[in-house]
Amino acid sequence: MIKAIGIGNRLMMDDGVAIAVLENLKNDIEAKGIEVIIGETDCQFCFHQLKEEDFVIILDAAYSGAVGGSVHLCRLEEAIAAYGETSFQHDMSVFDLMRLYSKPLKGYLIGIEIAEAEFGCELSQVLKEKFNDICVEVERNICEIVKEA
């Protein structure tokens, strides 16, 4: 089964962008036969939703110094191998559990570049203005990924 997991913290502004995008696209994504999981910051919950035969699309906030709202795509195997060298926002993550328990999952990571990560329940003005474009880009990526899965 193909599963899309949204990771992030809604209380840290742009850190919750992946959740907001996935919730916005939920009906369209589910219509493609993809299970949507809103994992937020509960990496153990996310990890236990995965089976070895699943194809996984993880959406998360990223900070690499690129333009806020830009969307990055990489294979899950590469993201797991590079985790710790990357600038994703969470200390303990579903990637740590995948490595720890050697769960050989296939899939992709979609990272959405943040503009601000401070206490706050809304996205930054930068991401609010780009939100529709971010959603279109993420959905386009997911459609391409589904063709491969």
C-alpha positions as CSV (number, residue, x, y, z in Angstrom):
1,M,0.0,0.0,0.0
2,I,1.1,3.6,-0.6
3,K,1.1,5.7,2.5
4,A,1.6,9.5,2.8
5,I,2.7,10.7,6.3
6,G,2.7,14.3,7.4
7,I,5.3,15.1,10.1
8,G,5.6,18.4,12.0
9,N,4.7,20.5,14.9
10,R,1.6,22.8,14.4
11,L,2.7,25.0,17.3
12,M,6.0,26.0,15.6
13,M,4.7,28.0,12.6
14,D,6.2,26.6,9.4
15,D,7.3,23.4,11.1
16,G,3.7,22.3,10.6
17,V,3.6,23.1,6.9
18,A,3.7,19.4,5.8
19,I,0.6,18.6,7.9
20,A,-1.3,21.6,6.5
21,V,-0.4,20.6,2.9
22,L,-1.3,17.0,3.5
23,E,-4.6,17.9,5.1
24,N,-5.4,20.3,2.2
25,L,-4.7,17.5,-0.3
26,K,-6.1,14.6,1.7
27,N,-9.3,14.0,-0.4
28,D,-7.4,14.1,-3.7
29,I,-4.6,11.9,-2.4
30,E,-7.0,9.3,-0.9
31,A,-8.9,9.3,-4.3
32,K,-5.6,8.0,-5.8
33,G,-5.6,5.1,-3.3
34,I,-3.0,6.5,-1.0
35,E,-3.6,6.2,2.8
36,V,-3.0,9.6,4.5
37,I,-1.5,9.6,8.0
38,I,-1.2,12.8,10.0
39,G,1.7,11.8,12.3
40,E,2.6,15.3,13.6
41,T,5.5,14.8,16.1
42,D,4.7,11.2,17.1
43,C,7.4,9.3,15.3
44,Q,6.6,6.1,17.1
45,F,3.0,6.2,15.9
46,C,4.2,6.9,12.3
47,F,6.7,4.1,12.4
48,H,4.2,1.6,13.7
49,Q,1.8,2.4,10.8
50,L,4.4,1.1,8.3
51,K,4.8,-2.4,6.9
52,E,7.8,-3.6,4.9
53,E,5.7,-3.9,1.8
54,D,4.4,-0.3,2.0
55,F,5.6,2.4,-0.3
56,V,6.0,5.5,1.8
57,I,5.9,9.2,1.1
58,I,7.0,11.3,4.0
59,L,6.2,15.0,4.0
60,D,8.2,17.2,6.5
61,A,9.4,20.7,7.0
62,A,13.0,21.3,5.9
63,Y,15.6,24.0,6.5
64,S,18.5,24.0,4.1
65,G,18.8,27.7,3.5
66,A,16.8,27.5,0.2
67,V,13.9,29.9,-0.5
68,G,11.0,29.4,1.9
69,G,8.2,27.3,0.3
70,S,10.5,25.5,-2.1
71,V,9.8,21.8,-2.3
72,H,12.6,19.2,-2.2
73,L,12.3,15.5,-3.3
74,C,14.6,12.6,-2.5
75,R,14.4,8.9,-2.3
76,L,13.7,7.6,1.2
77,E,16.8,5.4,1.3
78,E,19.0,8.5,0.6
79,A,17.1,10.5,3.3
80,I,17.5,7.8,5.9
81,A,21.2,7.4,5.0
82,A,21.8,11.2,5.1
83,Y,19.7,11.9,8.2
84,G,21.7,13.8,10.7
85,E,23.5,15.6,7.9
86,T,20.3,17.2,6.7
87,S,18.4,20.1,8.2
88,F,15.0,18.6,9.1
89,Q,13.5,19.9,12.2
90,H,13.0,17.0,14.5
91,D,15.6,15.5,16.9
92,M,14.1,12.0,17.1
93,S,12.4,11.0,14.0
94,V,10.8,8.2,12.1
95,F,14.1,7.9,10.2
96,D,15.9,7.1,13.4
97,L,13.4,4.3,14.1
98,M,13.8,3.0,10.5
99,R,17.5,2.8,10.9
100,L,17.4,1.3,14.4
101,Y,15.0,-1.4,13.4
102,S,16.4,-1.8,9.9
103,K,12.9,-1.6,8.3
104,P,13.7,-1.6,4.5
105,L,11.1,0.8,3.3
106,K,10.8,2.2,-0.2
107,G,9.5,5.6,-1.0
108,Y,10.3,9.3,-1.0
109,L,10.7,12.2,1.3
110,I,9.1,15.5,0.3
111,G,10.7,18.4,2.2
112,I,9.1,21.8,2.3
113,E,11.4,24.7,3.0
114,I,10.4,26.8,6.0
115,A,10.7,30.5,6.4
116,E,10.1,30.7,10.1
117,A,10.0,28.2,13.0
118,E,9.0,30.0,16.2
119,F,6.1,29.5,18.6
120,G,2.9,30.2,16.8
121,C,-0.1,28.4,15.4
122,E,-0.1,29.8,11.9
123,L,2.2,29.5,9.0
124,S,4.5,32.5,8.3
125,Q,3.3,35.1,5.9
126,V,5.8,33.8,3.3
127,L,4.3,30.3,3.4
128,K,0.7,31.6,3.6
129,E,1.3,33.5,0.3
130,K,2.9,30.4,-1.4
131,F,0.6,27.8,0.2
132,N,-1.5,27.1,-3.0
133,D,1.7,26.8,-5.1
134,I,3.3,24.5,-2.5
135,C,0.2,22.3,-2.6
136,V,0.3,22.1,-6.4
137,E,4.0,21.2,-6.4
138,V,3.5,18.5,-3.7
139,E,0.6,17.0,-5.5
140,R,2.5,17.0,-8.8
141,N,5.4,15.2,-7.0
142,I,3.0,12.7,-5.5
143,C,1.5,11.9,-8.9
144,E,4.9,11.3,-10.3
145,I,5.9,9.1,-7.4
146,V,2.7,7.0,-7.7
147,K,3.6,6.3,-11.3
148,E,6.8,4.7,-10.1
149,A,5.3,2.8,-7.1
